[in-house]
Amino acid sequence: MTPSRHKTALRLHRELTDIWATPPGWGRLQAVNHTVIGKRFMLTALVFFAIGGVLAMLIRTQLATTQSAFLDAAAYAQVFTMHGVVMMFLFAIPFFEGLAMYLLPKMLGSRDLAFPRMSAYGYWCYLFGGMFLVGALVAGVAPDGGWFMYTPLSSATYTPGVNADVWLLGITFVEISALSAAIEILVSVLKLRAPGMSLTRMPIFAWYMLVVAGMMLIGFPPLILGSILLEAERAFSLPFFDPARGGDPLLWQHLFWLFGHPEVYIIFLPAAGALSTIIPTLARRPLEGYEIAVAAVIAIAFLSFGLWVHHMYTVGIPHVALSFFSAASGLVAVPTGVQIFAWLATLAHGKPRMSVPMLHVFGFLFVFVLGGLTGVMLAMVPFDWQAHDTHFVVAHLHYVLVGGFVFPMMAAAYYWLPHIFGRQSVQHLSHAAFWMIFVGFNLTFFAMHLTGLRGMPRRISTYPPEAGWETLNFVSSMGGFIMTTGFALVALDFLLLAVFGKPFRRNPWRAGTLEWAMPTPPPAYAFASLPEISARADRLDPDRLGPALAAGKGYLGSTRHGWMEVLGVDMVTGRAEQVVVLPNRTCLPLLTALASGSVFALLLLKLYWLAPLALLVVVALFLLWTRDCGLTSDLADLPVGHGPNLPHHYHAERPPSYWAMVFTLAADATLYASLLFGALFLWLSAPNWPPGLDIPVDAFTCVAVVAALVIAAAFGRQSLSGNDRVARSLCFAALAYGAALIVLVAFLVGIHGAATRHAAVASIFAVKSYAALHIAVGLVLSLFCLWRIGSGHVSARRDLDLRLGRLWHMFTLITGLAAMAFPFILTLLAGGAGP
């Protein structure tokens, strides 16, 4: 590089650092950069992993001998429950979210994710929710009904304290983080890629995360709904799960496992994506069957949503349904096997380097295949009936999740930690740590298979000497302590890497993916300029691309107006379409997360009258996010280098925020469909139906609300006509929403007493409450758009706020019509007559 070019590159680096970097000190609370947030997610998840590991050792200490007095039954129930909660909700999912946030922009040739502030908000929600749950354990009021919280054990009758409320409110709070991450990943992968990176050129890890984010979008709403309904039953006596009043405990199991079984694959697939990236690099050969592997991932996502009854074989499901779910449970092994054979073929045709990451890859293959075999065994109904709720199931779960997640994540850590720290591992402890984990794991959980086959139930705190389980349990406990020592050595090894590791220049693994085409540790802006991709993004030459991009020879190789700029592309072809300007760092995500946490804390303290006030503060803080977003005047298309000028994303037809609204409504529709499914399930299966009281229909309320929603949607749509009556149309829409909300709230207040007497009326209450909530949001959006018009943020070319509002208005109309029709349909199904 010539001296003048070096000076130009250095000046560009300084300008980009001033724009993108997180300031030190208290300024770190303003961080929105994906590198910072991704590392925070991963580090926090590892802390929770350590907490979950300590809880696991308490469990193994208790079970090492018969009739142990180490923990009493109540303490054991809390420890057992919190171990599952921490590992499933606070470690596994957040860790891969952090890995995805850190890696995806770098692999896709972008500078950040689509919504940096939402990433930061998600992190704070995750941190506060995790502290909420762990703090309850320290205080002795942790959940104690199992990480699955089955009803009726978790109902107010059998768990009258706040233990169950901690789970329901804490998990719902944490799931906000997961859903925000899902939308963030979906939009970022689809819209913020390097120019030329079509879907068929994406790195395989991006494909895996795209599918996983879609699964999260569909899989998490049923759990959120179930948590809301159970908390409503505990707090307000709405009997969704009480069989004496027309509810059914099995409804909780259906809603939970609609989330719970896809979650197994949600946890496994990011790890599989990491393996599909690491194995080709270490084998020095491109991944065999790239297209087939992508198809297999999509097939797993599709099949995983048809397996939830796999966990409910013993509850009395009809035999025809059991046959269907058993076949589907076995069928999902086929696309999983396709991926394993793709990895084996890549290793067989390549020249693998026997490094520490490869050691963990082989550990994964051994453990996960064994877990898959026991999974096929449990998919068969007769065997599952025998092994259900025994330690055999616990062993299978850990072979699948530890083998399918922890070993790949260890491989990923040793592979990408040099990228994070800019140093290579000294590997003095790496091999010993691996073998201690591998041997300790198999001692622990292989012995559990045997205790399970001998009939040892799960979730028991003591067992009699004559059961014959003590020797195997002692072996399991010793294996657990060996494995824990191995993880402690890994932690020490990572610390040595960060402090004493050997620095390197670039790309120590000779990889072909874009994250290695930047300095390490990576700068806040990732790429000084953005590349154009003309080949599959795992077959690139980072050593050649890196210096050219650092010199500003790619797209957006200069700064303007202090903007944080990335490129938005066509979803399919990767053609550059728009310049996306991201919002700057701010403390607002932290403050909004604190306000959100206060809503859940007030609900836990039973201060229900204060919770709506805190919710209004949350809404106000979210609206404050928009103060520095958008444009107050129309702009000409912006030069980006290497081609035609591109519009600012506020002038584009389909900017990232448009797709974020689409995906948000998709998750919302899933929750609504789950609610309707729950009501129809109660009609079909719950005892004490038909109800012994009139179903409140109230034709006047239904007609009035439908008319108001039609008017609101019509005027909301008219606001896009581009004429001078936009503000007046929004005023009419707001008035219509306000009228509908008043009528609907009055109806809900009137039926609350009847809703506590039977699940039929409670279902109507829930469905119409859903409609009322969406009407309230429609009112807020209408007023917000009026404010944006008054502040000069809306014009004929800058109508994004109005188009987002239009999507909400139409969705509210459709769901509102269904909600108003619901009482009539339920009356016909239940064979009752309304008043």
C-alpha positions, 0 to 999 in steps of 0.5 A: 500500500502506498503512503497516500493510500495508507493515510486515506485508509487510516483516516477512514478508520478514524472516521468510522470509529468515531461513528460506530464505536462505544464510548468508555465508562458509563458510555458502555450503557449506550452500546448498540453495536452488534459486536458488543451486544453479541459478546455480552449475550455470550458472556452472560449465558456462560455465567448462567451456564456456570450457575446451572452447572452448580445446580446440577452438582447439587442434584448429583450430590443429593442422588449419589447415595440413598436417602440422602439428607443433603437437600430436603424435598422442597429445596431439591424441587427448586434446585431441580426446576431451576437447573432446567430453567437456567440451562434451557432458557438462560444458557442455550438459546441466549448463547447462540443468539449472541453468537449469531449477533456477533457473527452474522453481519461479519459473515454477510459482509455488513456492518451491523444488524438491522435494529441495533437498539432492539438487540440492546433492548433484548440483551437487557431484558434477558439479563434482568429476566435471568437475574429475576429468576436466579434472585428468586432462587437465592431468596428461596422462592424459586419455581419448584414445579419442574422446568415445564410447570405442568398444571394442575401442580402449578395452579394456585390451589397446589402452588399458592406462593409466588414460586410459580409466578416467578417462572411464568413472569420471568420466562415471559420477560426472557422470551421478549428477548428471544422474539426480538432476536428472532425478528432481528436475525430474520430481517438482517439475513434477508436484507442486510447482505453484501451486494451480490450475495444471493440466497444461494451464495449465503454462508451455510451458517446464515441459512441455519440461523435464518431457519432457526429464527423462523422457528423461534418466530412460530415456536415461542408464541404458544409458550408466551400464551400459555404463561399468560393464561396460567398467570391469568388463572392464578391471579384472576381465577380465569379457569383455563386449566381447572377441570372443575370449571370447564378447563383442562390441564392438558391444554398447558401441555399442548401449548408448552410442547408446541414450543418445547419440542421445536426448541430442541431443534432451535438449540441444535440447529445453530450448533449444526450451523457452526459445525457446517462452517468449521468442518469444511475449514478444518477439512480444507474442503467445501461442504459436501452437499450444500444444497441438500444440507439446506433442504435438510435444515428446512425439512427439520424445521417443518417436521419439528412442529408436528412432534409436540405430542411426542412428549405426551404419549401417556396422557390418553391420546387416541391411537391414530394420533399416536401413530401419526406422531410416532411416525413423524418423530422417527421421520425427523431422524432422516434430515438429521442424518443427511447433515451428519453424512454431509459432515462425514463426507466432507471429512472423508474427502478432505484432509482434516487438521487434528486441532482442538476444535476438531476434537470437539467435533468428534466428541459431538459426533459420538455423543449426538449419534447415541442420543439420536438412537435413543431418541428413535427408541423413545419415538416408538410408543410401546417403548416410550410407555415403559421409559416415560418419566424415568432417568432414561429420558433424562439421559436421552435429553442430555445426550441430545442437548449436550452432544448436540449443543455443548460440544459444537459450541466448544468447537465454535469457541476454540474456532472463533475466540481468536477472532474475538481476542485477536489471539490464538490458544496456547492449548496447554489445557485444551486436550485434558479439558476435552477428555475430562468433559467427554469421559465425565459426560459419558459416565454421568449419562450412560449410567442414567440410561441404566438406572432408567431401564431399572425403573428409577423415576425422574424428579425424585429426591430420595430412593430406598436402598433396596431399589438397587440404584445406588451404585449407578447413581454414585457413578453418575455423580462421580462422572458429573464432578469429573465433567465439571472439573473439565469445564473449569479447565476450559474456563481457565484455558479461555482466560489464558487465551485472552491474556497470553495467547499468541497474536496473529495477523489474519485468518489463522484457520485459512477459512473462506468466510468473510468474518476473517477478512477484517482485523482481529479483534474486529473494529466496531464498524466491522468493514471499512467498506463493503464487498461485492460477492461473486461466489458462494460466501464460504469459498472466498479469499479473505487474505485478498479481500481484507486489505482492499476493503480496509483501504475503502475500495468497496461499497460505502468506502467513505462517511457522510453526516455521521451516519451509521450506513449499511446496504439493503439488498433484494432478498433473493438476488442480493442486488443492492437496493437502498442505503440503510441508516441505523440509529446511533447509540443511546441509553433508551434500550436500557431504560425501556428494559428497566421499565418493562421489568417493572411491569413484571415486578409489579405483577409479581407483587400483585400491584395490578393497578400500578402495572398499566401505568408502568406499561404506559411508561414503556410505550412512551419510552419506545416512542422516544426511540423514534425522535432521531429516526427518519428524515424531515426532508426528501433526499436525492439518491445517495452515492455508494460507489461501484454503481448507481446511486441508491435511495435512503431506506426511508424512501425505499418501498420495502425497508427493513422496518417494513419486514420487521412489522411483517414478521412481528405480525406473523408471530402475533398471528401465531399467538392468536391461532394458539389462543383459538386452538386452546379454546376449541381444544377445551370445547372438544376435550375438557370436562364439564362442557357444555357450560351450565351458564349462558355464553355472553354474546352481546350482539350490540358490542360485536356490531359496534366494534366491527363497525368501528374497526372497519371505519378505522381500517378504511381511514387508515388505508386512506391515509396513504392516498397522498392527498391533503386529508391524511391528518384528518383520516388519521383523526377519524381512525383514532376516534374509531379506535377509541370508540371501539376500545370503550365499548369492548372494555365495558363488555369485558368488565361486565363478563369478568364475573362469569369468566371466573365460573367457566372456561367457555366465558374465560375463552371469550374474555381472553379472545376479546381482550386480545382484540382490545389490546390490538385496538389500543395499539392501533389508537397509539399508532394513529396518534403517533403517525399524526405526530410524525406528520406534524413534525415533518417526518412524513411526505409523499415519498416518506410514508413509511410510518403510514405504511407500517400503520396500515399493516397494523390496521388491516391485521387488527381488522381481521383479528377483530372480526374473528374475535367478534364472531368467536362467541357466536361460533362457541355458542353453536359448538357448545350447544348453548344460547346466548342471553 
